């Protein structure tokens, strides 16, 4: 009996362990590297490229660079929040409450027609940020999925064993 009750309390939820995974570490590095690369581009070559654009494309450049930085800041916030979980600085429950301030759907890019007029490096950064956003959304859904009722019953075999006992006791 003691082993069963210890097994039930020691139930491990995969979602709580995902922030300690190698996949999360890779995603974190990818995200932070993209933030740094984007900042360097927008402060350097991007600024020069923006000055050479036509007026209408220049407006698109400004709009898309703001959307890009907004998207990346939201993604970086999510990544840093979950790194805090990994480091033991907060619990997953606390992170779940705090993540409501992070908008993972913020700042989707404009039309493909407009994006094609932008410098190729900016287009690449936008595409990579969207791919990162997709990965983070997928991981967010997995990590913060509601705990199923199966977890609440402890050992999933107990109901079946009880049915077998009841059938043979007759």
C-alpha positions as CSV (number, residue, x, y, z in Angstrom):
1,X,0.0,0.0,0.0
2,X,2.7,2.5,0.9
3,X,4.4,2.1,-2.5
4,X,1.2,2.9,-4.3
5,X,0.6,6.1,-2.4
6,X,4.1,7.2,-2.9
7,X,3.8,6.4,-6.7
8,X,0.6,8.5,-6.8
9,X,2.2,11.5,-5.1
10,X,5.4,11.2,-7.2
11,X,3.5,11.6,-10.5
12,X,5.6,13.6,-12.8
13,X,4.0,16.0,-15.3
14,X,5.9,16.2,-18.5
15,X,4.8,19.8,-19.0
16,X,6.7,20.8,-15.8
17,X,9.9,19.3,-17.1
18,X,9.9,20.8,-20.6
19,X,11.7,23.9,-19.6
20,X,14.6,21.7,-18.5
21,X,14.8,20.0,-21.8
22,X,17.5,20.4,-24.4
23,X,14.8,21.5,-26.9
24,X,13.9,24.5,-24.6
25,X,17.6,25.4,-24.3
26,X,18.0,25.4,-28.1
27,X,14.9,27.4,-28.5
28,X,16.0,29.9,-25.9
29,X,19.4,30.4,-27.6
30,X,17.8,30.7,-31.0
31,X,15.4,33.3,-29.7
32,X,18.0,35.4,-27.9
33,X,20.4,35.2,-30.9
34,X,17.6,36.4,-33.2
35,X,16.8,39.3,-30.9
36,X,20.5,40.4,-30.9
37,X,20.9,39.9,-34.7
38,X,17.7,41.9,-35.3
39,X,18.9,44.8,-33.1
40,X,22.3,44.8,-34.8
41,X,20.7,44.9,-38.2
42,X,18.1,47.6,-37.4
43,X,20.8,49.8,-35.8
44,X,23.3,49.3,-38.6
45,X,22.8,48.0,-42.1
46,X,19.0,48.3,-41.8
47,X,19.1,52.0,-41.1
48,X,21.2,52.6,-44.2
49,X,18.9,50.4,-46.3
50,X,15.8,52.2,-45.0
51,X,17.2,55.6,-46.2
52,X,17.5,54.3,-49.7
53,X,13.9,53.1,-50.0
54,X,11.0,54.9,-51.8
55,X,8.7,56.8,-49.6
56,X,5.9,54.2,-49.6
57,X,8.3,51.3,-49.0
58,X,9.9,53.3,-46.3
59,X,6.6,53.4,-44.4
60,X,6.3,49.7,-44.8
61,X,9.8,49.2,-43.6
62,X,9.0,51.3,-40.5
63,X,5.8,49.4,-39.8
64,X,7.4,46.0,-40.3
65,X,10.4,46.7,-38.2
66,X,8.2,47.8,-35.4
67,X,6.1,44.7,-35.7
68,X,9.3,42.6,-35.8
69,X,10.7,44.2,-32.7
70,X,7.3,43.9,-30.9
71,X,7.1,40.2,-31.8
72,X,10.6,39.5,-30.7
73,X,10.2,41.3,-27.4
74,X,7.1,39.3,-26.6
75,X,8.9,36.1,-27.5
76,X,11.9,37.1,-25.5
77,X,9.7,37.8,-22.5
78,X,8.1,34.3,-22.8
79,X,11.5,32.7,-23.1
80,X,12.9,34.6,-20.1
81,X,9.9,33.8,-18.0
82,X,10.3,30.1,-18.7
83,X,14.0,30.2,-18.1
84,X,13.2,31.5,-14.7
85,X,11.1,28.3,-14.2
86,X,14.1,26.3,-15.3
87,X,16.4,28.1,-12.9
88,X,13.9,27.6,-10.0
89,X,13.3,31.3,-9.6
90,X,9.5,30.7,-10.1
91,X,7.1,27.9,-10.4
92,X,5.3,26.9,-13.5
93,X,2.0,28.1,-11.9
94,X,3.6,31.6,-11.3
95,X,4.9,31.6,-14.9
96,X,1.4,30.7,-16.1
97,X,0.0,33.7,-14.3
98,X,2.7,36.0,-15.6
99,X,2.5,34.8,-19.2
100,X,-0.9,36.3,-19.5
101,X,1.0,39.6,-20.0
102,X,2.8,38.2,-23.0
103,X,1.0,38.3,-26.3
104,X,2.3,35.4,-28.5
105,X,0.0,36.5,-31.4
106,X,1.1,40.1,-31.4
107,X,2.4,41.9,-34.5
108,X,1.8,39.5,-37.3
109,X,3.4,40.8,-40.5
110,X,1.6,42.6,-43.3
111,X,0.8,41.2,-46.8
112,X,3.4,39.2,-48.8
113,X,3.1,41.8,-51.5
114,X,4.3,44.5,-49.2
115,X,7.0,42.3,-47.6
116,X,8.5,41.5,-51.0
117,X,9.4,45.2,-51.4
118,X,11.6,45.2,-48.2
119,X,15.3,44.5,-48.1
120,X,16.0,40.8,-48.2
121,X,17.7,40.7,-44.8
122,X,14.7,42.3,-43.1
123,X,12.5,39.7,-44.9
124,X,14.7,36.9,-43.6
125,X,14.5,38.3,-40.0
126,X,10.7,38.5,-40.3
127,X,10.4,35.0,-41.6
128,X,12.7,33.6,-38.9
129,X,10.8,35.5,-36.2
130,X,7.5,34.0,-37.4
131,X,9.0,30.5,-37.4
132,X,10.3,31.1,-33.8
133,X,6.8,32.4,-32.8
134,X,5.3,29.2,-34.2
135,X,7.7,27.0,-32.1
136,X,7.1,29.0,-29.0
137,X,3.3,28.9,-29.4
138,X,3.5,25.1,-29.8
139,X,5.7,24.7,-26.7
140,X,3.4,27.1,-24.8
141,X,0.4,25.0,-25.6
142,X,2.2,21.9,-24.4
143,X,3.6,23.4,-21.2
144,X,0.4,25.1,-20.2
145,X,-2.1,22.5,-21.3
146,X,-4.7,21.9,-18.6
147,X,-3.9,18.9,-16.4
148,X,-6.1,16.0,-17.5
149,X,-8.4,14.2,-15.2
150,X,-6.3,11.1,-15.6
151,X,-3.6,12.7,-13.6
152,X,-6.1,13.4,-10.8
153,X,-6.8,9.7,-10.3
154,X,-3.2,8.8,-9.8
155,X,-2.4,5.3,-11.1
156,X,-4.5,4.9,-14.3
157,X,-4.8,1.1,-13.6
158,X,-6.6,1.5,-10.3
159,X,-10.1,1.8,-11.9
160,X,-9.5,-1.2,-14.1
161,X,-8.2,-3.3,-11.1
162,X,-11.3,-2.3,-9.1
163,X,-13.5,-3.4,-11.9
164,X,-11.7,-6.8,-12.0
165,X,-12.0,-7.2,-8.3
166,X,-15.7,-6.4,-8.4
167,X,-16.3,-8.9,-11.3
168,X,-14.5,-11.8,-9.5
169,X,-16.1,-11.1,-6.1
170,X,-19.5,-12.0,-7.4
